[in-house]
Amino acid sequence: MTSSTHDAVVIGAGPNGLVAANHLADQGWSVLVLEAQPDVGGAVRSDRSVYPEFVHDTFSAFYPLAVASPTIAGFELERHGLRWREAPAVLGHPTPDGEWALLHRDRDVTADLMEKTHPGDGEAWLELCAEWDQVGRHVVGGLMSPFPPVRHGVGLLAKLHRVGGPEFVRTLLTPVDDLARRRFGGRAPHLLLAGNASHADIPMDAAGSGLMGLLLTMLGQTVGFPVPEGGAGRLTEALARRFVDRGGEIRCGAEAVGVDVERGRAVAVRTGDGHRAAAGRAVVATVGASSLYDGLVPTAALPRRVVRGMRNFALDPGTVKVDWALDGPVPWQSAPAYSPGTVHVSDSVAEMTQAFGQVHSGLVPADPFLLVGQMTQADPTRSPTGTESLWAYTHVPQSTVGDAGEEGIRGVWDRDDNERFADRMQARLERLAPGFGSRILARRVLGPREFEARDANLVGGAINGGTAQLHQQLVFRPVPGLGRAETGITNLYLGSASAHPGGGVHGAPGMNAARAAVVHARLRRLTGRARR
Ligand SMILES: Cc1cc2nc3c(=O)[nH]c(=O)nc-3n(C[C@H](O)[C@H](O)[C@H](O)COP(=O)(O)OP(=O)(O)OC[C@H]3O[C@@H](n4cnc5c(N)ncnc54)[C@H](O)[C@@H]3O)c2cc1C
């Protein structure tokens, strides 16, 4: 066995691991990052294996949360090679009758488009945006801080009277369906808000869906849905480069297989290739909660409430993603007024609700809600001129009882299930864009198993490190009573999407973990001095 010694060992080089590592290196700590895969990035990677000269983002693709995140913005990644690109429109939702609901980067353009289809909605849209201008920074800051978010909570309270006081808090807590109905008469705002709420696995008629819909829609309106020029991997490269420039060390192909705990304190991480990395001040684990608490740490070392709480830990649904290389743009039956980077595909809000209900009752959805990325529209470097690098993903049950569609998909997600379900997804696009199939140069399907093989955190294709529903958020994430990065074991912190505030590329769980490690190390030094 080989060994090394560091101030901190970070497990996992996804965005949260790299954010934590950067912050600790900024404090002058010696930091080792251990990554199981051959490459850094976790769910923020791109590759060229679908078709020559095409870049595809293997998992995540659009980064409004990264741009809005004070943490990631504070790293000034543009100095480390990152360049953001944006599509002419942020988001589009085509309807079967050939119309589009469009979110343009310019709120006045969005409002004009809405006004044309339903008089009054334009003004209502601008009102909603103006309210968000007052409180959005505090809502985002509060969500990204450890619980309770004191500073941003106070900031929000100070601004509330400008946006209607408790009524606005009620808006945030209202299910997205009601929220859209109360404020707008037309279809477009309803589709945009509900589609964005569907990025999380919160039922559309439950509290939390309104906040999610509002958050992503207003971020789209204020910071856009930007993408890194050249591929998602460029965001990771910038984070990794910044860390290494500060003396940090990354070891890829080094799977952590155990965290050594001595007298209630995490002291080292062991890897599958026979290395023991001692951590003098902290171990930051950016693995899934189950992987940390049901594997890496001996159960006997864990507080009882964590062991008990983990029995009820719930994953979010699985995912199937299809990547296409197209020899031309998507041939939408009616072209949108402005070409969007992100596209939502569902005939109606009722159909989104139905697909959601099917997934949650264990059925493979008959008419899946598709999240689509027209990546070359957003960043022309992704594929040769005139072509399109495209993907779509949708959710499937973690445990399948049947197929709500007609093809008898079993939900075992072998090659046969993956390909048949990809055909179902593709047929949805073909209906809205006749001739889509004839533009395909190559197609790749990643099902739940392929997700997990490429990133152990994506358990069963779950993309958010655990359900985002209210019963597992805030102080309930990942188990009741936590809501912070501390684990109950001294020097061990959970910093992945399984920790508060959950999934998305904003780096908040990683930053919360790194900050907690620094604060505890300082406190220990101070109390040590006081004793002497
Ligand atoms: C298909 C898909 C689409 C998404 N789209 C978006 C999007 O457009 N925008 C957005 O903001 N978010 C999106 N997300 C969510 C976002 O990517 C994740 O929430 C985010 O990557 C979580 O970061 P993380 O660092 O916690 O985990 P990950 O990014 O999953 O990284 C974890 C890392 O830890 C490593 N690891 C795991 N176990 C070990 C071990 N034992 N030893 C060593 N290393 C280990 C893994 O290999 C991986 O590299 C998407 C996710 C997926 C899967």
PDBQT file of the ligand as one rigid body, heavy atoms in Angstrom, charges set to zero:
ROOT
HETATM    1  C1  LIG A 601     -28.328  13.793 -17.971  1.00  0.00    +0.000 C 
HETATM    2  C2  LIG A 601     -28.141  14.914 -16.989  1.00  0.00    +0.000 A 
HETATM    3  C3  LIG A 601     -28.486  16.201 -17.362  1.00  0.00    +0.000 A 
HETATM    4  C4  LIG A 601     -28.335  17.256 -16.468  1.00  0.00    +0.000 A 
HETATM    5  N1  LIG A 601     -28.563  18.527 -16.894  1.00  0.00    +0.000 NA
HETATM    6  C5  LIG A 601     -28.228  19.574 -16.117  1.00  0.00    +0.000 A 
HETATM    7  C6  LIG A 601     -28.193  20.886 -16.647  1.00  0.00    +0.000 A 
HETATM    8  O1  LIG A 601     -28.403  21.095 -17.857  1.00  0.00    +0.000 OA
HETATM    9  N2  LIG A 601     -27.868  21.902 -15.802  1.00  0.00    +0.000 N 
HETATM   10  C7  LIG A 601     -27.558  21.690 -14.480  1.00  0.00    +0.000 A 
HETATM   11  O2  LIG A 601     -27.276  22.657 -13.746  1.00  0.00    +0.000 OA
HETATM   12  N3  LIG A 601     -27.522  20.431 -13.961  1.00  0.00    +0.000 NA
HETATM   13  C8  LIG A 601     -27.834  19.378 -14.751  1.00  0.00    +0.000 A 
HETATM   14  N4  LIG A 601     -27.734  18.094 -14.272  1.00  0.00    +0.000 N 
HETATM   15  C9  LIG A 601     -27.438  17.882 -12.837  1.00  0.00    +0.000 C 
HETATM   16  C10 LIG A 601     -25.966  18.112 -12.500  1.00  0.00    +0.000 C 
HETATM   17  O3  LIG A 601     -25.137  17.636 -13.536  1.00  0.00    +0.000 OA
HETATM   18  C11 LIG A 601     -25.615  17.412 -11.196  1.00  0.00    +0.000 C 
HETATM   19  O4  LIG A 601     -26.520  17.815 -10.182  1.00  0.00    +0.000 OA
HETATM   20  C12 LIG A 601     -24.198  17.762 -10.761  1.00  0.00    +0.000 C 
HETATM   21  O5  LIG A 601     -23.266  17.297 -11.707  1.00  0.00    +0.000 OA
HETATM   22  C13 LIG A 601     -23.896  17.169  -9.397  1.00  0.00    +0.000 C 
HETATM   23  O6  LIG A 601     -22.551  17.413  -9.095  1.00  0.00    +0.000 OA
HETATM   24  P1  LIG A 601     -21.740  16.466  -8.086  1.00  0.00    +0.000 P 
HETATM   25  O7  LIG A 601     -20.350  16.972  -8.098  1.00  0.00    +0.000 OA
HETATM   26  O8  LIG A 601     -22.500  16.393  -6.812  1.00  0.00    +0.000 OA
HETATM   27  O9  LIG A 601     -21.824  15.011  -8.715  1.00  0.00    +0.000 OA
HETATM   28  P2  LIG A 601     -21.298  14.413 -10.145  1.00  0.00    +0.000 P 
HETATM   29  O10 LIG A 601     -21.306  15.520 -11.121  1.00  0.00    +0.000 OA
HETATM   30  O11 LIG A 601     -22.147  13.269 -10.370  1.00  0.00    +0.000 OA
HETATM   31  O12 LIG A 601     -19.825  14.023  -9.813  1.00  0.00    +0.000 OA
HETATM   32  C14 LIG A 601     -19.514  13.026  -8.877  1.00  0.00    +0.000 C 
HETATM   33  C15 LIG A 601     -18.118  12.508  -9.176  1.00  0.00    +0.000 C 
HETATM   34  O13 LIG A 601     -17.716  11.638  -8.122  1.00  0.00    +0.000 OA
HETATM   35  C16 LIG A 601     -17.092  10.500  -8.683  1.00  0.00    +0.000 C 
HETATM   36  N5  LIG A 601     -17.188   9.405  -7.726  1.00  0.00    +0.000 N 
HETATM   37  C17 LIG A 601     -18.304   8.767  -7.310  1.00  0.00    +0.000 A 
HETATM   38  N6  LIG A 601     -17.990   7.818  -6.411  1.00  0.00    +0.000 NA
HETATM   39  C18 LIG A 601     -16.647   7.872  -6.252  1.00  0.00    +0.000 A 
HETATM   40  C19 LIG A 601     -15.727   7.142  -5.458  1.00  0.00    +0.000 A 
HETATM   41  N7  LIG A 601     -16.130   6.170  -4.627  1.00  0.00    +0.000 N 
HETATM   42  N8  LIG A 601     -14.412   7.454  -5.545  1.00  0.00    +0.000 NA
HETATM   43  C20 LIG A 601     -13.979   8.435  -6.369  1.00  0.00    +0.000 A 
HETATM   44  N9  LIG A 601     -14.815   9.144  -7.159  1.00  0.00    +0.000 NA
HETATM   45  C21 LIG A 601     -16.131   8.867  -7.083  1.00  0.00    +0.000 A 
HETATM   46  C22 LIG A 601     -17.855  10.258  -9.957  1.00  0.00    +0.000 C 
HETATM   47  O14 LIG A 601     -17.126   9.461 -10.869  1.00  0.00    +0.000 OA
HETATM   48  C23 LIG A 601     -18.059  11.695 -10.452  1.00  0.00    +0.000 C 
HETATM   49  O15 LIG A 601     -16.960  12.125 -11.220  1.00  0.00    +0.000 OA
HETATM   50  C24 LIG A 601     -27.851  17.016 -15.150  1.00  0.00    +0.000 A 
HETATM   51  C25 LIG A 601     -27.485  15.728 -14.777  1.00  0.00    +0.000 A 
HETATM   52  C26 LIG A 601     -27.596  14.678 -15.685  1.00  0.00    +0.000 A 
HETATM   53  C27 LIG A 601     -27.150  13.311 -15.283  1.00  0.00    +0.000 C 
ENDROOT
TORSDOF 0
